[in-house]
Amino acid sequence: MNAETYDSFGQSSSGTSSLHPSDAIKMQDLVSAIETSIQIESQMNIIKSMNQKCFERCIYKPSSSSLGNGERQCIAKCMDRFQDGLKVVNQTIMQRSKAEAESMHHSAGLQ
């Protein structure tokens, strides 16, 4: 008797799925929700980092009074530079990912 084994995602050793179509949809929804949650957490970390760096760079004497004009301008410029830097990083990541995908296609003979 040949018993097929299944992994934690319901995929059998022969490549067939033991999941009912509705379960597969639920799993895909769960994966999408997790990906969204990771993206949100990443964005929150970026904002936290930007706030911390710009505060350290621009606020010299924290007080209960409002920010001075110079501090406001410094924060605005700092945030702009931070966001510009993120754009460059994201563009570089996208370019590298695209080049890597194209390289994989070419090396696999899928031109």
VENTA-V151270 format. One record per residue. N is the residue number from 1. RES is the residue in three letters. PHI is phi in whole degrees, 0 to 359 (999 if undefined). PSI is psi as a letter, one per 40 degrees, with the letter a starting at -180 (* if undefined). NEAR is the number of other ideal C-beta (glycine too) atoms within 12 Angstrom. Layout:
N:RES:PHI:PSI:NEAR + N:RES:PHI:PSI:NEAR
This chain:
1:MET:999:h:3 + 2:ASN:257:h:7 + 3:ALA:272:h:8 + 4:GLU:276:i:15 + 5:THR:253:i:13 + 6:TYR:235:i:16 + 7:ASP:275:a:15 + 8:SER:292:e:9 + 9:PHE:260:e:15 + 10:GLY:83:e:20 + 11:GLN:270:h:17 + 12:SER:275:i:16 + 13:SER:296:d:14 + 14:SER:271:e:13 + 15:GLY:98:e:11 + 16:THR:270:i:13 + 17:SER:255:h:18 + 18:SER:267:e:20 + 19:LEU:281:h:19 + 20:HIS:290:i:11 + 21:PRO:308:d:12 + 22:SER:291:d:10 + 23:ASP:291:d:15 + 24:ALA:296:d:17 + 25:ILE:294:d:13 + 26:LYS:298:d:15 + 27:MET:295:d:21 + 28:GLN:296:d:16 + 29:ASP:298:d:14 + 30:LEU:295:d:15 + 31:VAL:299:d:15 + 32:SER:297:d:14 + 33:ALA:296:d:14 + 34:ILE:294:d:14 + 35:GLU:299:d:14 + 36:THR:297:d:14 + 37:SER:298:d:14 + 38:ILE:295:d:14 + 39:GLN:297:d:14 + 40:ILE:296:d:14 + 41:GLU:298:d:14 + 42:SER:298:d:16 + 43:GLN:297:d:17 + 44:MET:296:d:14 + 45:ASN:295:d:15 + 46:ILE:296:d:22 + 47:ILE:296:d:18 + 48:LYS:299:d:15 + 49:SER:297:d:20 + 50:MET:298:d:26 + 51:ASN:300:d:19 + 52:GLN:296:d:17 + 53:LYS:296:d:22 + 54:CYS:290:d:26 + 55:PHE:296:d:20 + 56:GLU:298:d:15 + 57:ARG:281:d:19 + 58:CYS:248:d:27 + 59:ILE:257:h:22 + 60:TYR:271:d:14 + 61:LYS:229:g:11 + 62:PRO:300:h:13 + 63:SER:213:i:10 + 64:SER:279:e:6 + 65:SER:281:i:9 + 66:SER:289:i:10 + 67:LEU:290:i:20 + 68:GLY:282:i:16 + 69:ASN:299:d:11 + 70:GLY:296:d:14 + 71:GLU:294:d:22 + 72:ARG:297:d:16 + 73:GLN:296:d:15 + 74:CYS:298:d:22 + 75:ILE:297:d:25 + 76:ALA:299:d:19 + 77:LYS:294:d:17 + 78:CYS:299:d:25 + 79:MET:294:d:25 + 80:ASP:298:d:16 + 81:ARG:296:d:19 + 82:PHE:299:d:26 + 83:GLN:294:d:21 + 84:ASP:297:d:15 + 85:GLY:298:d:18 + 86:LEU:297:d:22 + 87:LYS:299:d:15 + 88:VAL:298:d:14 + 89:VAL:299:d:15 + 90:ASN:298:d:17 + 91:GLN:296:d:14 + 92:THR:295:d:14 + 93:ILE:298:d:14 + 94:MET:296:d:14 + 95:GLN:297:d:14 + 96:ARG:294:d:14 + 97:SER:297:d:14 + 98:LYS:296:d:14 + 99:ALA:296:d:14 + 100:GLU:294:d:14 + 101:ALA:296:d:15 + 102:GLU:295:d:15 + 103:SER:296:d:14 + 104:MET:294:d:14 + 105:HIS:297:d:13 + 106:HIS:293:d:12 + 107:SER:289:d:11 + 108:ALA:272:e:10 + 109:GLY:77:f:7 + 110:LEU:258:f:10 + 111:GLN:289:*:9
